[in-house]
Each structure stands twice: as C-alpha cells, then as structure tokens.
C-alpha cells in the first residue's frame, strides 16, 4: 500500500492506494481539482466541503451521462450485430441455393 500526495483546491491531501497506482490517483485528483476549480469560478469560495460536494455531484452527473451513452451504444451494437448475423445467414442461404 502506498500513499500519494494530491492537491485539491490548493491543499495537499495524502491518499492511500495500491502500489503502482500513484500516477492514476494523481490523474484522478487532477480531474477532481479541475472540477472544484470550475465550481469555485462559478460560485466562489463557498467553503471547501460545499465546493467538494458540488464538484462530486457534477462528476457523478457526468458519470451517469457516460453510463447512459454507453448503454445506448451497447444496445445499438447488439442491434447491428443481430442485423449482420441475419445478413450473413441470408447470404449463406443464397450461396447454398446457388450451389444446388
């Protein structure tokens, strides 16, 4: 287990993570810090807890949107796969018919 120092809203925080995941945790912290900075730019410094909560809610909203888009893409992909399978079956049946 490692500890990595990350900066959010100008403050340092020690965060535990698995060995080798330090860079990933720092990248995540940067994304979160950017979200906090965006919220702070819009509403001002309304207290760290409130800023963090608002940034977390925005991040959760983005995640929910991404999950919805992924589910939609998976549904479309399944439909395309079904259509491709039907076309291949039809082509195979034609080829077999021509071979007879």
N, C-alpha and C positions, 0 to 999 in steps of 0.2 A: 504494500500500500504506500502510495506517495502522497505528498502534499504539494500543491501548486498554488502560487500566489497569483490572484487575478485582481484586476482593478475594475470597479464598477462605481460610477458617479464620483470619481476622484478618490475613492477609498480602497485600500488593499484588504483583500479577504483571503484567508488560507482555506483551500478546498481540498478535501481528500479525494483521491481517485486511484484506480488500478495503475500499477506500474506500466509505463509506456503510453498512457492516455493523457499525459500532461498537455501536450500540444492541442489535442482535441478539446480538452476542458478550457484551455485558454481561448481557443477559437469560439467556443460556445459563449464564454464570458464576454468576449468582444461583441458578439451579436447582441447579447443582452444589454451590454453597456450602450451600444448604439441605439437600442430601443428606449432605454432610460433617457438618453440624451435627447431623443426625438420628443418624448413626452415632456421632459423638462423645458424644451424650447417652446412647446405649445402652452403649457400650463404654469410654467415657472417652478421654482423650488418649493414644492408644497409639502416637504417632508420626505425623508428617504423611504419610509415604509409605504407611503401612498404612491410615490413615484415607482417603486419596485412593483407594487400591486398593479398599477395601471399598465406598466410595461409587460408584466406577466400576462395580464388579460389580453393585451394586444397580440402578444406572442401566441397565446392559446387560440385566439381568433384566427391568426394566420395558419396555425397548425390544423385547425378544424376545416378551413377552406382548402388546404392542401390535401387533406384526407378525403374530402368530398370530391375534389377533382380527380384524385387517384382512383376512387371507387367508380367514378363515371368513366374514366379511361379503361379500367379493367372490364367494365360492362361492355364498352364499345369493342374492346379487343376480343372478348369472348364471342360477340356477335360476328365480328369479322372472321374469326377462326371457324365458327359454325358455317358461315357462308362459303368460306374457302373449302371446307370439307365437303359441303354439298356440291360445289362446282367440280371438285376432283372426282367425287362419286359419279356425277353425271358424265364427265369426260371419260372416265373409266368404262362406264356402261356403253357409251358410244363406240369407244375403241373395241370393246368386246363384241359389240354388234357388227362392227365392220369386219372383224376377224372371222366371223362365222360364215 
